[in-house]
Amino acid sequence: MYKYERIIYWSENNGKFIVEVPELPGCMADGETAEQALKNAEIIISEWLETARETGREIPQPKGRLMYA
């Protein structure tokens, strides 16, 4: 499991749980259940990091809990 902060919430518009990873710009996942959304987020985080490495993008270090969420 990656150590990046995750924010999970229910989206009425999508009818799904959404997980955002604030430290990785644009990194989001969804799922029918909170558990599925979190599992999908792990896959998306892995893909985000892989793409960043391939393109030479800087990879932020996990900071843990954000102070302003």
The first five atom37 places (N, CA, C, CB, O) and aatype in JSON, in Angstrom:
{
  "aatype": [12, 18, 11, 18, 6, 1, 9, 9, 18, 17, 15, 6, 2, 2, 7, 11, 13, 9, 19, 6, 19, 14, 6, 10, 14, 7, 4, 12, 0, 3, 7, 6, 16, 0, 6, 5, 0, 10, 11, 2, 0, 6, 9, 9, 9, 15, 6, 17, 10, 6, 16, 0, 1, 6, 16, 7, 1, 6, 9, 14, 5, 14, 11, 7, 1, 10, 12, 18, 0],
  "atom_mask": [
    [1, 1, 1, 1, 1],
    [1, 1, 1, 1, 1],
    [1, 1, 1, 1, 1],
    [1, 1, 1, 1, 1],
    [1, 1, 1, 1, 1],
    [1, 1, 1, 1, 1],
    [1, 1, 1, 1, 1],
    [1, 1, 1, 1, 1],
    [1, 1, 1, 1, 1],
    [1, 1, 1, 1, 1],
    [1, 1, 1, 1, 1],
    [1, 1, 1, 1, 1],
    [1, 1, 1, 1, 1],
    [1, 1, 1, 1, 1],
    [1, 1, 1, 0, 1],
    [1, 1, 1, 1, 1],
    [1, 1, 1, 1, 1],
    [1, 1, 1, 1, 1],
    [1, 1, 1, 1, 1],
    [1, 1, 1, 1, 1],
    [1, 1, 1, 1, 1],
    [1, 1, 1, 1, 1],
    [1, 1, 1, 1, 1],
    [1, 1, 1, 1, 1],
    [1, 1, 1, 1, 1],
    [1, 1, 1, 0, 1],
    [1, 1, 1, 1, 1],
    [1, 1, 1, 1, 1],
    [1, 1, 1, 1, 1],
    [1, 1, 1, 1, 1],
    [1, 1, 1, 0, 1],
    [1, 1, 1, 1, 1],
    [1, 1, 1, 1, 1],
    [1, 1, 1, 1, 1],
    [1, 1, 1, 1, 1],
    [1, 1, 1, 1, 1],
    [1, 1, 1, 1, 1],
    [1, 1, 1, 1, 1],
    [1, 1, 1, 1, 1],
    [1, 1, 1, 1, 1],
    [1, 1, 1, 1, 1],
    [1, 1, 1, 1, 1],
    [1, 1, 1, 1, 1],
    [1, 1, 1, 1, 1],
    [1, 1, 1, 1, 1],
    [1, 1, 1, 1, 1],
    [1, 1, 1, 1, 1],
    [1, 1, 1, 1, 1],
    [1, 1, 1, 1, 1],
    [1, 1, 1, 1, 1],
    [1, 1, 1, 1, 1],
    [1, 1, 1, 1, 1],
    [1, 1, 1, 1, 1],
    [1, 1, 1, 1, 1],
    [1, 1, 1, 1, 1],
    [1, 1, 1, 0, 1],
    [1, 1, 1, 1, 1],
    [1, 1, 1, 1, 1],
    [1, 1, 1, 1, 1],
    [1, 1, 1, 1, 1],
    [1, 1, 1, 1, 1],
    [1, 1, 1, 1, 1],
    [1, 1, 1, 1, 1],
    [1, 1, 1, 0, 1],
    [1, 1, 1, 1, 1],
    [1, 1, 1, 1, 1],
    [1, 1, 1, 1, 1],
    [1, 1, 1, 1, 1],
    [1, 1, 1, 1, 1]
  ],
  "atom_positions": [
    [[0.85, -1.18, 0.0], [0.0, 0.0, 0.0], [0.89, 1.24, 0.0], [-0.96, 0.0, 1.23], [1.85, 1.34, 0.76]],
    [[0.55, 2.16, -0.84], [1.3, 3.41, -0.93], [0.93, 4.32, 0.23], [1.03, 4.11, -2.28], [-0.17, 4.22, 0.78]],
    [[1.83, 5.2, 0.6], [1.64, 6.04, 1.79], [1.1, 7.43, 1.47], [2.95, 6.18, 2.52], [1.19, 8.34, 2.31]],
    [[0.55, 7.61, 0.3], [-0.04, 8.9, -0.06], [-1.42, 9.04, 0.59], [-0.15, 9.05, -1.6], [-2.16, 8.07, 0.73]],
    [[-1.75, 10.27, 0.98], [-3.06, 10.53, 1.56], [-4.15, 10.28, 0.53], [-3.15, 11.97, 2.1], [-3.96, 10.54, -0.66]],
    [[-5.28, 9.76, 0.99], [-6.43, 9.53, 0.13], [-7.65, 10.19, 0.76], [-6.68, 8.01, -0.09], [-7.85, 10.12, 1.97]],
    [[-8.44, 10.83, -0.06], [-9.7, 11.42, 0.39], [-10.81, 10.66, -0.32], [-9.77, 12.98, 0.09], [-10.82, 10.57, -1.55]],
    [[-11.74, 10.1, 0.45], [-12.82, 9.32, -0.14], [-14.16, 9.98, 0.19], [-12.79, 7.86, 0.38], [-14.39, 10.43, 1.31]],
    [[-15.03, 10.02, -0.81], [-16.35, 10.6, -0.6], [-17.35, 9.99, -1.58], [-16.31, 12.14, -0.76], [-16.96, 9.41, -2.6]],
    [[-18.62, 10.12, -1.26], [-19.7, 9.66, -2.13], [-20.05, 10.76, -3.12], [-20.94, 9.26, -1.3], [-20.21, 11.91, -2.74]],
    [[-20.17, 10.41, -4.38], [-20.56, 11.36, -5.43], [-21.97, 11.04, -5.89], [-19.57, 11.31, -6.62], [-22.21, 10.01, -6.52]],
    [[-22.9, 11.93, -5.59], [-24.28, 11.77, -6.08], [-24.32, 11.82, -7.61], [-25.2, 12.85, -5.48], [-25.09, 11.09, -8.23]],
    [[-23.49, 12.68, -8.2], [-23.47, 12.82, -9.67], [-23.08, 11.52, -10.37], [-22.51, 13.94, -10.07], [-23.65, 11.17, -11.4]],
    [[-22.1, 10.83, -9.8], [-21.61, 9.6, -10.42], [-22.26, 8.35, -9.84], [-20.12, 9.5, -10.26], [-22.21, 7.28, -10.45]],
    [[-22.87, 8.48, -8.67], [-23.44, 7.31, -8.01], [-22.39, 6.32, -7.56], [0.0, 0.0, 0.0], [-22.64, 5.12, -7.52]],
    [[-21.2, 6.83, -7.23], [-20.07, 5.98, -6.82], [-19.27, 6.68, -5.73], [-19.16, 5.65, -8.03], [-19.41, 7.88, -5.49]],
    [[-18.43, 5.88, -5.08], [-17.45, 6.45, -4.17], [-16.25, 6.92, -5.0], [-17.01, 5.41, -3.08], [-15.83, 6.24, -5.93]],
    [[-15.72, 8.08, -4.65], [-14.57, 8.67, -5.34], [-13.41, 8.73, -4.35], [-14.91, 10.09, -5.9], [-13.59, 9.06, -3.18]],
    [[-12.22, 8.41, -4.83], [-11.0, 8.56, -4.04], [-10.09, 9.51, -4.78], [-10.29, 7.17, -3.79], [-9.78, 9.3, -5.95]],
    [[-9.67, 10.57, -4.1], [-8.69, 11.51, -4.65], [-7.39, 11.34, -3.89], [-9.21, 12.98, -4.57], [-7.38, 11.08, -2.69]],
    [[-6.28, 11.51, -4.61], [-4.94, 11.45, -4.02], [-4.32, 12.82, -4.22], [-4.05, 10.29, -4.66], [-3.68, 13.07, -5.25]],
    [[-4.49, 13.74, -3.25], [-4.12, 15.14, -3.45], [-2.65, 15.38, -3.78], [-4.45, 15.91, -2.23], [-2.32, 16.34, -4.48]],
    [[-1.77, 14.52, -3.31], [-0.34, 14.72, -3.55], [0.09, 14.35, -4.96], [0.46, 13.91, -2.55], [1.18, 14.71, -5.4]],
    [[-0.77, 13.63, -5.69], [-0.48, 13.23, -7.06], [-1.52, 13.88, -7.97], [-0.48, 11.66, -7.22], [-2.62, 13.36, -8.1]],
    [[-1.2, 15.0, -8.58], [-2.17, 15.76, -9.37], [-2.92, 14.9, -10.38], [-1.48, 16.89, -10.09], [-2.33, 14.18, -11.17]],
    [[-4.25, 15.01, -10.33], [-5.1, 14.3, -11.27], [-5.33, 12.84, -10.94], [0.0, 0.0, 0.0], [-6.0, 12.14, -11.7]],
    [[-4.79, 12.37, -9.84], [-4.89, 10.95, -9.48], [-6.19, 10.72, -8.71], [-3.66, 10.49, -8.63], [-6.34, 11.16, -7.58]],
    [[-7.12, 10.0, -9.36], [-8.44, 9.72, -8.78], [-8.89, 8.34, -9.22], [-9.48, 10.79, -9.2], [-8.46, 7.82, -10.25]],
    [[-9.76, 7.74, -8.4], [-10.36, 6.45, -8.74], [-11.79, 6.45, -8.22], [-9.54, 5.26, -8.15], [-12.17, 7.3, -7.42]],
    [[-12.58, 5.47, -8.68], [-13.94, 5.35, -8.17], [-14.28, 3.88, -7.98], [-14.95, 6.02, -9.12], [-13.52, 3.0, -8.38]],
    [[-15.44, 3.64, -7.37], [-15.9, 2.28, -7.17], [-17.31, 2.25, -6.65], [0.0, 0.0, 0.0], [-17.81, 3.25, -6.11]],
    [[-17.97, 1.11, -6.8], [-19.33, 0.94, -6.33], [-19.4, 0.96, -4.8], [-19.91, -0.37, -6.86], [-20.4, 1.38, -4.22]],
    [[-18.33, 0.5, -4.14], [-18.23, 0.52, -2.68], [-16.98, 1.29, -2.29], [-18.2, -0.93, -2.09], [-16.09, 1.52, -3.12]],
    [[-16.9, 1.7, -1.03], [-15.71, 2.4, -0.55], [-14.48, 1.49, -0.69], [-15.89, 2.85, 0.92], [-13.4, 1.95, -1.08]],
    [[-14.65, 0.22, -0.36], [-13.53, -0.73, -0.45], [-13.04, -0.88, -1.88], [-13.94, -2.09, 0.1], [-11.84, -0.91, -2.14]],
    [[-13.98, -0.97, -2.82], [-13.6, -1.1, -4.22], [-12.89, 0.17, -4.7], [-14.84, -1.38, -5.1], [-11.91, 0.09, -5.44]],
    [[-13.38, 1.33, -4.29], [-12.76, 2.59, -4.69], [-11.32, 2.67, -4.17], [-13.58, 3.79, -4.19], [-10.43, 3.11, -4.88]],
    [[-11.11, 2.25, -2.92], [-9.76, 2.26, -2.36], [-8.84, 1.27, -3.08], [-9.8, 1.94, -0.87], [-7.67, 1.57, -3.33]],
    [[-9.37, 0.1, -3.4], [-8.58, -0.89, -4.15], [-8.21, -0.34, -5.52], [-9.37, -2.21, -4.29], [-7.07, -0.48, -5.96]],
    [[-9.17, 0.29, -6.2], [-8.9, 0.89, -7.5], [-7.88, 2.02, -7.39], [-10.19, 1.41, -8.12], [-7.08, 2.22, -8.3]],
    [[-7.92, 2.75, -6.28], [-6.97, 3.84, -6.08], [-5.54, 3.32, -6.02], [-7.3, 4.61, -4.79], [-4.63, 3.96, -6.53]],
    [[-5.33, 2.16, -5.41], [-3.99, 1.58, -5.36], [-3.47, 1.31, -6.76], [-3.99, 0.27, -4.54], [-2.29, 1.56, -7.05]],
    [[-4.33, 0.82, -7.63], [-3.93, 0.55, -9.02], [-3.6, 1.86, -9.73], [-5.05, -0.19, -9.78], [-2.59, 1.94, -10.43]],
    [[-4.43, 2.87, -9.54], [-4.22, 4.16, -10.21], [-2.96, 4.84, -9.7], [-5.44, 5.07, -10.01], [-2.23, 5.45, -10.47]],
    [[-2.71, 4.75, -8.39], [-1.47, 5.33, -7.84], [-0.27, 4.66, -8.49], [-1.42, 5.17, -6.29], [0.67, 5.34, -8.9]],
    [[-0.29, 3.34, -8.59], [0.81, 2.6, -9.22], [1.02, 3.05, -10.66], [0.54, 1.1, -9.17], [2.15, 3.26, -11.09]],
    [[-0.07, 3.19, -11.39], [0.02, 3.63, -12.79], [0.51, 5.07, -12.89], [-1.33, 3.49, -13.49], [1.29, 5.4, -13.79]],
    [[0.07, 5.94, -11.97], [0.51, 7.34, -11.97], [2.03, 7.38, -11.77], [-0.22, 8.15, -10.85], [2.73, 8.1, -12.48]],
    [[2.52, 6.61, -10.79], [3.96, 6.6, -10.49], [4.76, 6.02, -11.66], [4.23, 5.8, -9.21], [5.83, 6.54, -11.99]],
    [[4.25, 4.97, -12.27], [4.94, 4.36, -13.41], [5.04, 5.36, -14.58], [4.2, 3.09, -13.87], [6.1, 5.48, -15.19]],
    [[3.96, 6.05, -14.87], [3.96, 7.05, -15.94], [4.92, 8.18, -15.61], [2.55, 7.6, -16.16], [5.65, 8.66, -16.49]],
    [[4.93, 8.62, -14.36], [5.84, 9.69, -13.96], [7.3, 9.27, -14.18], [5.61, 10.07, -12.48], [8.1, 10.05, -14.68]],
    [[7.63, 8.05, -13.8], [9.0, 7.56, -14.0], [9.35, 7.52, -15.49], [9.18, 6.16, -13.38], [10.44, 7.93, -15.89]],
    [[8.42, 7.01, -16.3], [8.67, 6.88, -17.74], [8.85, 8.23, -18.43], [7.53, 6.13, -18.4], [9.62, 8.34, -19.38]],
    [[8.15, 9.25, -17.95], [8.21, 10.56, -18.6], [9.18, 11.53, -17.92], [6.83, 11.17, -18.64], [9.35, 12.66, -18.37]],
    [[9.81, 11.08, -16.84], [10.77, 11.93, -16.14], [10.12, 12.98, -15.24], [0.0, 0.0, 0.0], [10.78, 13.93, -14.82]],
    [[8.84, 12.81, -14.95], [8.13, 13.74, -14.07], [8.59, 13.52, -12.62], [6.59, 13.55, -14.18], [8.88, 12.39, -12.22]],
    [[8.67, 14.59, -11.87], [9.05, 14.49, -10.46], [7.97, 13.74, -9.68], [9.28, 15.9, -9.86], [6.77, 13.97, -9.87]],
    [[8.41, 12.86, -8.81], [7.49, 12.09, -7.97], [7.54, 12.65, -6.56], [7.85, 10.56, -7.98], [8.58, 12.59, -5.9]],
    [[6.42, 13.19, -6.08], [6.4, 13.76, -4.74], [6.57, 12.69, -3.66], [5.1, 14.51, -4.52], [6.08, 11.57, -3.81]],
    [[7.25, 13.04, -2.59], [7.35, 12.16, -1.44], [6.04, 12.24, -0.66], [8.57, 12.54, -0.54], [5.48, 13.33, -0.52]],
    [[5.55, 11.11, -0.15], [4.34, 11.15, 0.65], [4.54, 12.02, 1.9], [3.9, 9.74, 1.05], [5.55, 11.88, 2.59]],
    [[3.6, 12.89, 2.17], [3.71, 13.79, 3.31], [2.83, 13.35, 4.47], [3.34, 15.19, 2.91], [2.93, 13.89, 5.57]],
    [[1.98, 12.36, 4.22], [1.06, 11.95, 5.26], [-0.14, 12.86, 5.3], [0.0, 0.0, 0.0], [-0.56, 13.39, 4.27]],
    [[-0.69, 13.04, 6.45], [-1.92, 13.83, 6.6], [-1.68, 15.29, 6.24], [-2.45, 13.73, 8.04], [-0.74, 15.92, 6.73]],
    [[-2.53, 15.83, 5.38], [-2.45, 17.23, 5.01], [-3.06, 18.06, 6.12], [-3.16, 17.5, 3.66], [-3.96, 17.6, 6.83]],
    [[-2.59, 19.27, 6.28], [-3.03, 20.12, 7.36], [-4.32, 20.88, 7.06], [-1.96, 21.09, 7.7], [-4.92, 21.44, 7.97]],
    [[-4.75, 20.91, 5.8], [-5.85, 21.78, 5.43], [-7.04, 21.04, 4.8], [-5.36, 22.82, 4.47], [-7.89, 21.68, 4.17]],
    [[-7.12, 19.76, 4.95], [-8.18, 19.0, 4.29], [-9.55, 19.29, 4.85], [-7.91, 17.53, 4.41], [-10.54, 18.73, 4.39]]
  ]
}
